[in-house]
Amino acid sequence: MVRLKDRYLLVSIVYTDVPAGAHSKGPSPVPDLLLYNQPSEGALKPQLLLKAIRSEVASLFGDCGSGSVDRSLQVKYLSVATSTFILRISRSHYRLVWAALSFMDRVPIKNGRPCIFRVVRVSGTIRKVEEEAIRRAKLLILAAKDEMAGKSSNALEALFRSKDPARSLTVLGDQNDSEPDSDVAMDDG
């Protein structure tokens, strides 16, 4: 019997429309890290997300790309509170979905906010992706507490840092051509 092999993508929504004056230091300043990692609106549903991803794949890769991801693309988990979601896609076509997510620039709802869909982790098992989502949520809370206490002032560093140096983001000039996707943690589990 042949087993169907899938990939699970953990995707984080990073909002880019920080309001003017939000960085000002008032009586209760909001950490910069939380300005970019805001909760999504309640109108964001898995069906709207799937429709937007499928239409973006169709516009980028035409009927061939659309047909190849149509059956296997599925939203397994969506959290509007943390602005993260988990996608399941066949192993042979996950790069098409990743490319489509890279080109999406708005939340797929009416009057959607500008954002970046950042693929945080790619794995062969949903368990590893769920563990990473929990780890990132804890890191976000700790980084926001540190920023409120004045220990850290760089929001981008807190966004992209990792406890494992091998899984942190690499500089584009340092990437080895033999290792694609070295900027995202990959687990073949």
C-alpha positions in Angstrom: 0.0 0.0 0.0 1.3 3.5 -0.9 1.2 6.1 1.8 0.3 9.6 0.7 3.0 12.0 1.9 2.0 15.5 3.0 3.8 18.6 4.2 2.5 20.8 7.0 3.2 24.6 6.8 3.1 26.8 9.8 2.3 30.3 8.6 2.4 33.4 10.6 0.6 36.6 9.6 2.7 39.7 10.2 0.8 43.0 9.8 2.7 45.8 8.1 0.2 48.7 8.6 1.3 49.9 12.0 -0.6 53.1 12.7 1.2 56.4 12.7 2.1 57.4 16.2 1.8 53.9 17.6 5.6 53.9 18.4 5.2 57.0 20.6 6.0 56.5 24.2 2.9 57.3 26.2 1.7 56.3 29.6 1.2 52.7 28.5 3.2 52.1 25.3 2.4 48.9 23.3 5.6 46.9 22.5 6.6 47.1 18.8 6.6 43.4 18.7 2.8 43.3 19.5 2.1 46.0 16.8 3.3 43.6 14.1 1.8 40.4 15.6 -1.7 41.6 16.2 -4.7 39.2 16.4 -6.5 38.8 13.1 -10.1 39.9 12.6 -12.8 37.4 13.4 -14.0 37.5 9.9 -11.0 35.5 8.7 -12.3 31.9 8.2 -10.5 28.9 6.8 -12.7 28.9 3.7 -11.7 32.5 2.8 -8.1 31.6 3.4 -8.3 28.5 1.1 -10.1 30.5 -1.6 -7.4 33.3 -1.5 -4.5 30.8 -1.6 -6.1 28.8 -4.5 -6.7 32.0 -6.5 -3.1 33.2 -5.9 -1.8 29.8 -7.1 -4.0 30.0 -10.1 -2.8 33.5 -11.0 0.9 32.6 -10.5 1.0 29.0 -12.0 -2.2 28.8 -14.1 -4.4 25.8 -14.5 -1.6 23.3 -14.0 -0.6 24.8 -10.6 -4.2 25.2 -9.6 -5.1 21.6 -10.5 -2.1 20.2 -8.7 -2.9 21.9 -5.3 -6.7 21.9 -5.5 -7.3 18.4 -4.0 -4.6 18.3 -1.3 -4.7 21.9 0.1 -6.4 22.0 3.5 -6.4 24.4 6.5 -5.8 22.2 9.5 -5.7 24.9 12.2 -6.5 28.7 12.2 -6.0 30.9 15.2 -7.2 34.4 14.9 -5.8 35.2 18.3 -2.2 34.5 17.4 -2.6 35.1 13.6 -1.2 31.7 12.7 -2.5 28.8 10.7 -1.4 25.4 9.6 -1.8 24.2 6.0 -1.6 20.6 4.8 -0.5 20.1 1.2 1.0 17.2 -0.8 4.8 16.9 -0.5 5.3 17.4 -4.2 3.4 20.7 -4.4 4.1 22.5 -1.1 6.5 24.9 -2.8 3.7 26.2 -5.1 1.6 27.1 -2.0 4.7 28.7 -0.3 5.3 30.9 -3.4 1.6 31.9 -3.5 1.7 32.8 0.2 4.8 34.9 -0.5 2.9 36.9 -3.1 -0.2 37.5 -1.0 -0.1 40.9 0.5 -3.5 41.4 2.2 -5.7 39.4 4.6 -8.4 37.7 2.5 -11.4 39.5 3.9 -13.4 42.5 2.8 -11.1 45.6 3.3 -8.3 43.3 4.4 -5.3 44.8 6.1 -1.8 44.7 4.4 0.3 41.9 5.8 3.0 39.4 5.1 2.3 35.7 5.2 5.5 34.2 6.7 6.1 30.4 6.4 7.7 29.7 9.8 8.1 25.9 9.6 7.7 23.1 7.1 7.3 19.6 8.5 6.2 16.1 7.5 4.1 15.7 10.7 1.5 18.0 12.2 2.9 17.3 15.7 6.2 19.1 15.1 4.3 22.0 13.5 2.0 22.3 16.5 5.0 22.2 18.9 6.6 25.0 17.0 3.5 27.1 17.1 3.3 26.7 20.9 7.0 27.5 21.2 6.6 30.6 19.1 3.6 31.8 21.1 5.6 31.5 24.3 8.6 33.3 22.8 6.3 36.1 21.6 4.9 36.5 25.2 8.4 36.5 26.7 9.7 39.0 24.1 6.8 41.4 24.7 7.4 41.2 28.5 11.1 41.9 28.0 10.3 44.8 25.7 7.9 46.3 28.3 10.6 45.9 30.9 13.0 47.8 28.7 15.4 44.8 28.1 14.9 44.7 24.4 14.2 47.4 21.9 14.5 45.6 18.5 11.2 44.2 17.4 12.6 42.5 14.3 15.2 40.7 16.3 12.6 39.3 18.6 10.4 38.3 15.6 13.1 36.3 13.9 15.2 35.0 16.7 15.4 31.3 17.5 16.8 29.4 20.4 18.6 27.0 18.0 21.2 28.9 15.9 20.9 26.3 13.2 17.2 27.2 12.7 17.6 31.0 12.8 17.4 33.1 9.7 20.5 33.2 7.5 21.8 36.1 5.5 21.1 35.7 1.8 24.8 35.9 1.0 25.6 33.0 3.3 23.1 30.5 1.8 24.5 27.4 0.2 22.9 26.5 -3.1 22.8 22.8 -2.2 20.5 23.5 0.7 17.2 25.1 -0.4 14.9 26.5 2.2 17.7 27.0 4.7 15.9 30.0 6.2 13.0 27.9 7.4 13.2 24.9 9.7 12.5 21.8 7.8 11.6 18.5 9.4 11.2 15.4 7.3 9.6 13.5 10.3 
